[in-house]
Amino acid sequence: MKKQQLSRGAIMHPPQFSPTFKILGKRLRFQATAASPGLQLTMIHFGDLWCLSTLATQATQIASHCRLKAIEMWAPPAASLVPVTVAIDWTGGTVGGFGKSTRVSDTAVGSAQPAHIRSSPPLNSQIAQWFAANSNTEVCRISFPAGAIIDITYDVVVRDDASVAIVTGAVAGAAPGAVYVRALDSVTSTANLPPISIATI
């Protein structure tokens, strides 16, 4: 029997690979139950979003690292037709998040169209790069009226070691072993921005 010929550059052993799970370009949607003139979002707000409950009153981060790609917001016109505004302020003011300060804003006048913005972290800023899911570095501040819809798009690296990071905000009524998405503001307030169409605690 003729011996099989290996193609040039072929190797006899299994090639290297990465066992780490990555989820790229995941979009999550939230709806504001009340207005905010400038909600501060830190890296841990995004790290806490996707979590696994371990007790009825405790959950852990599934992500080890995150990378924010974009924030998009829509604000419904007010019934009184008073102008409504949405804004994102990439402050760039904390160590570990330095970058140029950039503010993006849009205002709806009348009832024909909602206020709408979509913005990404400033190019080459540290908050546009991968960050640890349990970091308290400020990312941005967002302003919106009640009823606003807020989408975030981000990349996630799933935790692949034995370390555990407990989510910051209080947990209640969780089913141990279940996976949830937390309110976008669960770290610093009382769940004013719950997620849409997904289980939450």
C-alpha positions in Angstrom: 0.0 0.0 0.0 1.3 3.4 -1.0 2.2 5.6 2.0 0.1 8.7 2.3 2.0 11.9 1.6 1.7 14.8 3.9 1.1 18.2 2.4 3.9 20.7 2.8 3.6 22.5 6.2 1.2 19.8 7.7 1.8 18.7 11.3 1.3 15.3 12.9 0.1 16.5 16.3 -3.2 18.3 17.2 -2.9 22.0 16.4 -3.1 24.7 19.1 -6.5 26.0 20.0 -8.2 28.3 22.5 -10.8 26.7 24.8 -12.1 30.1 26.0 -15.7 31.0 25.0 -16.3 34.4 23.5 -19.5 36.1 22.6 -19.1 38.9 20.1 -21.6 41.6 19.3 -24.2 40.7 21.8 -27.1 43.2 22.0 -29.2 43.7 25.1 -32.2 46.0 25.4 -33.5 47.9 28.5 -36.5 50.2 29.2 -36.4 53.1 31.6 -39.1 53.2 34.2 -38.0 56.7 35.3 -36.0 59.5 33.9 -32.3 60.1 34.8 -30.3 63.3 34.3 -27.0 61.5 34.2 -26.7 57.9 35.3 -23.0 56.9 35.8 -22.1 53.5 34.3 -18.9 51.8 35.3 -17.3 48.7 33.8 -18.8 46.5 36.6 -22.3 47.6 35.4 -21.6 45.6 32.1 -19.8 42.8 33.9 -22.7 42.2 36.2 -25.3 42.0 33.4 -25.1 38.3 32.6 -25.0 36.3 35.8 -25.6 32.8 37.3 -27.5 32.6 40.5 -25.9 30.5 43.2 -28.4 31.2 46.0 -31.8 32.9 46.1 -30.0 36.0 47.2 -26.7 35.7 45.4 -25.4 35.6 41.8 -22.0 35.5 40.1 -20.7 37.2 37.0 -20.4 34.8 34.0 -18.1 37.2 32.1 -14.4 37.6 33.1 -13.9 40.5 30.6 -16.1 42.7 28.5 -15.6 45.2 25.6 -18.3 47.8 25.0 -19.0 48.3 21.3 -22.0 50.8 21.3 -24.9 52.3 23.2 -28.1 53.3 21.4 -31.0 55.1 22.8 -34.5 56.1 21.7 -36.8 58.5 23.7 -40.5 58.7 23.0 -42.1 62.1 22.5 -43.8 63.5 25.5 -47.6 63.6 25.5 -47.4 67.3 26.1 -45.0 67.6 23.2 -42.4 69.1 25.5 -39.0 68.3 23.8 -37.2 65.2 25.1 -33.5 64.6 25.1 -31.1 61.6 25.2 -27.4 62.0 25.8 -24.2 60.0 26.3 -21.2 61.6 27.9 -17.9 59.6 27.4 -16.3 61.4 30.3 -12.8 60.0 30.0 -12.1 61.3 33.5 -11.0 58.3 35.6 -7.8 56.4 35.9 -8.1 53.3 33.7 -10.6 54.9 31.4 -8.7 58.0 30.1 -9.7 59.2 26.6 -11.0 62.3 25.1 -14.2 63.6 26.7 -17.0 63.3 24.1 -20.7 64.1 24.5 -23.4 63.0 22.1 -27.0 64.3 22.3 -30.3 64.4 20.4 -33.6 66.1 21.1 -37.1 65.2 19.7 -39.4 68.2 19.0 -43.0 67.3 18.3 -44.5 63.9 17.9 -43.2 62.7 14.5 -39.9 61.0 15.6 -38.2 59.9 18.8 -34.9 61.4 20.0 -32.3 58.9 18.9 -28.5 58.5 19.3 -26.0 55.7 18.7 -22.5 56.1 19.9 -19.3 54.1 20.6 -16.5 54.7 23.1 -13.9 57.2 21.7 -11.4 55.5 19.4 -8.2 54.5 21.2 -9.6 55.2 24.6 -9.1 52.6 27.3 -12.8 52.1 27.7 -13.0 51.0 24.0 -10.7 48.1 24.8 -11.2 44.9 26.8 -11.7 45.5 30.6 -12.1 43.2 33.6 -15.8 42.6 34.4 -15.4 43.6 38.1 -13.7 46.9 37.5 -15.2 50.1 39.0 -13.7 52.4 36.3 -16.3 54.9 34.9 -17.3 54.3 31.3 -19.9 57.0 30.6 -22.9 58.8 31.9 -26.3 58.6 30.1 -29.3 60.9 30.3 -32.8 59.9 29.3 -36.5 60.4 30.0 -39.0 57.8 31.4 -39.9 55.2 28.7 -36.6 55.5 26.9 -35.3 52.3 25.2 -31.6 51.7 25.6 -29.6 49.1 23.7 -26.0 48.1 24.5 -23.8 46.0 22.2 -20.8 44.4 23.8 -18.3 41.5 23.6 -17.9 39.0 26.4 -15.2 36.6 27.4 -16.7 33.8 29.5 -15.0 33.1 32.8 -12.8 30.0 32.3 -11.2 29.5 35.7 -12.2 28.7 39.2 -12.5 32.3 40.3 -15.8 33.7 41.4 -17.0 37.4 41.2 -20.3 38.1 43.1 -22.6 40.7 41.4 -22.7 44.0 43.3 -26.4 44.8 43.5 -28.8 43.0 45.8 -30.3 39.8 44.5 -33.8 38.5 45.6 -36.0 35.6 44.5 -33.4 33.9 42.2 -33.6 30.2 41.3 -30.2 28.7 42.1 -28.5 27.5 39.0 -30.6 29.8 36.7 -29.0 32.4 34.3 -30.3 36.0 34.3 -29.6 39.4 32.9 -29.6 42.1 35.5 -30.9 45.7 35.1 -28.4 47.9 33.4 -28.3 50.1 36.6 -28.4 47.3 39.2 -25.1 48.3 40.7 -26.0 51.8 41.7 -29.8 52.1 41.9 -33.1 50.3 42.2 -33.4 48.6 38.8 -34.7 51.6 36.9 -33.5 50.0 33.6 -34.7 46.4 33.6 -33.9 44.2 30.5 -36.6 43.5 27.9 -37.7 39.9 27.0 -35.3 38.0 29.2 -35.3 36.6 32.7 -34.0 39.1 35.3 -33.4 39.4 39.0 
